[in-house]
């Protein structure tokens, strides 16, 4: 073997597949930080926040609530991670969509109650925009999928901390969820407001089936409407 080939071999080490695990309680603080850094400039989040970033005190409240939400979701959703929260995915499966025990119903109630309490503390414009976003996405989802949506997997959140990007973590996590959907012969859907992510989702088998515009009929929003892509990946039987 020539020295050139040996040098090339040294420069191109085989990358190991990301090690995916179910998220544990100890991973929650890191995952919250990953979420905050990943979504701080998300177009839809910035629209709801009127183009402003959360104050440090409000960020503390958000992080505290999200910590509890994750505790509940560890039981109620599919929550997978790489590097203990540096990258994670949260997904809802048909089997976990409806609570089956008294404990699950109680936990779901705490999430709903905390969400309602948070909303009460927000300004009127924030509430108006959040209602608009949720209403438009829910309406489009119903038009596109109808009752079928009850039997589909949903990607609730996918995030990777900046220092852990470009390592294939998000791809591996998304593939892990869609593999579960394939095994159950079910499709997977998601919403994305960041155009930079469209090509990534398409590379994992998702396609755009619709979109909604937020802010297009809000006179207080002076920037272009935020476009939310609705994407679907049909199950693969191969």
Secondary structure, DSSP 8 states (H G I E B T S, - for coil): --HHHHHHHHHS-------EEE--GGGHHHHHHHHHHHHTT-HHHHHHTTT----HHHHHHHHHHHHHHHHHHHHHSEEEEETTTTEEEEEE-HHHHS--SHHHHHHHHHHHHHHHHHHHTS-HHHHHHHHHHHHHHHHHHHHHHGGGGGGSEEEEEEEE-GGG-SSSHHHHHHHHHHHHHHHTT--EEEEE--GGGHHHHHHTT-EEEEEEEESTT-TT--S--EEEEEEEE-----
